Amino acid sequence: MSQDSEQTTHFGYQQIPLADKARRVGEVFSSVAGRYDLMNDLMSFGIHRLWKRFALSQTGLKPGQTALDLAGGTGDLTRGLVKQVGAKGRVVLADINKVMLERGRERLVDAGVAGNMDYVQADAEHLPYPDQHFDCITIAFGLRNVARKEAALTGMYRVLKPGGRLLVLEFSKPIVPGLKPLYDLYSFAVLPQLGRVIARDKASYRYLAESIRVHPDQEALKQMMQTAGFERCDYLNLSGGIVALHRGYRL
């Protein structure tokens, strides 16, 4: 019996074998890929676009540099990264899920984004790149779905160049008094029903709400990044802490 089959991890509020998480998460995203972007707009009232725009403002990328949009899904951040690095730069859109990656390629091709980017099906825990390869790595709303977050963060540090930065945009813990009960009510009463009607998948959006609750909070994720080797780590709370942007550097 493998060590992974003996270990367990979170899948929402469930405890499942560690080896099963990638498959279970893959089933979720394969199910919702076709309506993923529409659901993002509906469930965040379009605010996810502002969160992503703010993340892009923090990349520090210059023309000619390289970037990795990890767990990049349908390519919202990728599109901005391509503009930042210019024609002489390079951007990789990477996602473990083939269906999401294909959806991202379709969206970006339709938008005329091409020429200086690659599409790679890759596991965040086992990045297929040499040491010190990228100037910036972004991962938006993907880290909470990774089974071994520590391994993924260590791998991200490995493939960053000295002076490079990691940006983790992720749901976090509300900090505004009185916001948490309202957020919980929306997450568990409204969001799954929205998923049932729009994406025809109530269970996947119930998983989304649960996965946010078991994800490390702002300070815990900052500590995990520091343990992986990142320096000058900090975070910026957005929308009252519903989302946080964590920043870390390889110096």
C-alpha positions in Angstrom: 0.0 0.0 0.0 1.4 3.4 -0.9 2.0 6.1 1.7 -0.5 8.4 -0.1 -3.3 5.9 0.2 -2.8 5.8 4.0 -2.9 9.6 4.4 -6.0 11.8 4.3 -6.8 15.3 3.3 -9.8 17.7 3.1 -12.2 17.6 0.3 -14.5 20.3 1.5 -15.7 19.0 4.9 -15.0 15.4 4.0 -11.8 13.5 4.9 -10.6 11.5 1.9 -7.5 9.6 0.9 -4.8 12.0 -0.1 -4.3 10.1 -3.4 -7.9 10.7 -4.3 -8.0 14.5 -4.0 -6.7 15.4 -7.5 -9.3 13.1 -9.1 -12.1 14.4 -7.0 -11.2 18.1 -7.7 -10.8 17.2 -11.4 -14.3 15.9 -11.5 -15.6 19.2 -10.0 -13.9 21.4 -12.5 -14.7 19.1 -15.5 -18.3 19.4 -14.5 -18.4 23.1 -14.2 -15.9 24.2 -17.0 -18.6 25.1 -19.5 -20.3 27.6 -17.2 -17.3 28.5 -15.0 -16.9 32.1 -16.2 -20.6 32.8 -16.0 -20.8 31.4 -12.5 -17.7 33.5 -11.4 -19.5 36.7 -12.6 -22.8 35.7 -11.0 -21.6 34.5 -7.6 -19.1 37.4 -7.1 -21.4 40.0 -8.7 -18.5 40.6 -11.1 -16.1 41.6 -8.3 -13.7 38.8 -9.2 -12.6 40.9 -12.1 -11.5 43.7 -9.8 -9.7 41.2 -7.5 -7.8 39.8 -10.5 -7.0 43.3 -11.9 -5.5 44.2 -8.6 -3.4 41.0 -8.6 -2.1 41.9 -12.0 -1.1 45.4 -10.7 1.2 43.6 -8.2 3.2 41.4 -10.6 6.1 43.8 -11.2 6.6 42.2 -14.6 8.6 44.0 -17.3 8.6 43.5 -21.1 10.7 40.4 -22.0 10.2 38.6 -18.7 8.5 35.2 -18.1 5.4 34.3 -16.0 3.6 31.2 -15.0 -0.2 31.4 -14.4 -0.6 28.3 -12.3 -4.1 26.7 -12.0 -4.9 29.4 -14.5 -8.2 27.8 -15.6 -9.9 29.9 -18.3 -7.1 32.4 -18.5 -8.3 35.6 -16.9 -4.9 36.4 -15.4 -3.0 35.0 -18.3 -4.5 37.6 -20.6 -3.1 40.4 -18.4 0.3 38.7 -18.0 0.7 38.4 -21.8 0.2 42.2 -22.1 2.7 42.9 -19.4 5.6 40.8 -20.7 5.1 41.9 -24.3 6.0 40.2 -27.6 9.5 39.3 -26.3 8.3 37.8 -23.1 6.7 34.4 -22.4 3.7 33.3 -20.4 2.6 29.8 -19.5 -1.0 29.0 -18.7 -0.8 25.8 -16.6 -3.7 23.8 -15.2 -4.0 20.2 -14.0 -7.5 19.9 -15.5 -7.5 19.2 -19.3 -11.1 20.5 -19.8 -10.4 23.8 -18.0 -7.1 24.2 -20.0 -9.0 23.6 -23.3 -11.6 26.2 -22.2 -8.9 28.7 -21.4 -7.2 28.1 -24.8 -10.6 28.7 -26.6 -11.2 31.9 -24.7 -7.7 33.3 -25.3 -7.6 32.4 -29.0 -11.0 34.0 -29.4 -9.7 37.1 -27.7 -6.7 37.2 -30.1 -4.2 36.3 -27.4 -1.4 34.2 -29.0 2.2 34.1 -30.0 4.1 34.5 -26.7 2.4 31.9 -24.6 2.2 28.1 -23.9 -0.5 25.9 -22.6 0.6 23.1 -20.2 -1.3 20.5 -18.3 0.7 20.4 -15.1 0.3 19.5 -11.4 1.1 22.3 -9.1 2.9 19.8 -6.8 5.2 18.7 -9.5 6.1 21.6 -11.8 7.9 20.5 -15.0 10.3 23.4 -15.1 14.0 23.8 -14.2 15.2 25.8 -11.2 15.0 29.6 -11.4 12.9 29.7 -14.6 10.1 32.4 -14.0 10.1 36.0 -13.0 6.6 35.8 -11.6 4.1 33.1 -10.6 0.4 33.8 -10.1 -2.2 31.3 -8.7 -5.7 32.6 -8.4 -8.4 30.6 -6.5 -6.4 27.4 -7.1 -4.2 26.8 -4.1 -7.0 25.6 -1.8 -7.7 22.7 -4.3 -4.1 21.4 -4.0 -3.7 18.4 -1.7 -0.1 19.1 -0.6 0.0 22.9 -0.4 3.5 22.9 1.2 4.9 20.8 -1.6 3.3 23.1 -4.2 4.7 26.3 -2.5 8.2 24.7 -2.3 8.0 23.9 -6.0 6.9 27.5 -6.9 9.9 28.8 -4.9 12.2 26.5 -6.8 11.2 27.6 -10.2 11.3 31.4 -9.4 14.3 33.4 -10.4 16.1 35.4 -7.7 14.1 38.6 -7.5 11.0 36.9 -8.6 7.6 37.0 -6.8 4.7 34.7 -6.1 1.1 36.1 -6.0 -1.5 33.9 -4.4 -5.1 35.3 -4.8 -7.4 33.2 -2.8 -10.6 33.2 -0.7 -9.8 33.8 2.9 -11.4 34.7 6.2 -13.6 37.8 6.6 -12.2 40.4 9.0 -15.1 43.0 9.0 -17.3 42.6 12.1 -20.7 41.1 11.2 -19.6 40.0 7.7 -19.0 36.4 8.4 -22.6 35.3 9.2 -23.8 37.0 6.1 -21.1 35.5 4.0 -21.8 32.0 5.4 -25.5 32.4 4.7 -24.8 33.4 1.1 -22.2 30.6 0.7 -24.3 27.7 2.0 -27.8 28.8 1.2 -27.6 30.8 -2.1 -24.4 29.6 -3.8 -25.2 25.9 -4.2 -28.7 26.8 -5.5 -27.1 29.2 -8.0 -24.9 26.3 -9.1 -27.9 24.0 -9.4 -29.7 26.4 -11.7 -26.9 27.8 -13.8 -24.2 25.1 -13.9 -26.6 22.2 -13.2 -24.2 21.1 -10.4 -25.2 21.9 -6.8 -22.7 19.6 -5.2 -19.6 21.3 -6.9 -20.6 24.7 -5.5 -21.3 23.2 -2.1 -17.7 21.9 -2.3 -16.5 25.4 -3.2 -18.1 26.9 -0.1 -16.7 24.1 2.1 -13.2 24.2 0.6 -12.9 27.9 1.4 -13.7 27.2 5.1 -11.0 24.6 5.5 -8.3 26.6 3.6 -5.6 28.3 5.8 -6.4 31.8 6.9 -4.4 34.8 6.1 -1.7 34.4 8.8 -1.5 30.6 8.3 -0.9 30.9 4.6 1.7 33.6 5.1 3.6 31.2 7.5 3.4 28.4 4.9 5.0 30.7 2.3 7.7 31.6 4.7 8.4 28.0 5.5 8.7 27.3 1.8 11.5 29.8 1.6 9.7 33.0 0.5 10.8 36.3 2.0 9.1 39.6 2.6 5.8 37.8 2.7 2.7 39.8 3.3 -1.0 39.9 2.3 -3.6 42.4 1.3 -7.2 41.8 2.3 -9.8 42.5 -0.4 -13.6 42.9 0.1 -13.2 42.7 3.9 -11.0 39.6 3.9 -13.4 37.5 1.8 -10.4 37.4 -0.6 -6.7 38.0 0.2 -3.7 38.6 -2.1 -0.6 37.0 -0.6 2.8 38.2 -1.9 6.2 36.4 -1.4 9.6 36.9 -3.0 12.7 34.9 -3.8 15.5 37.2 -3.0 
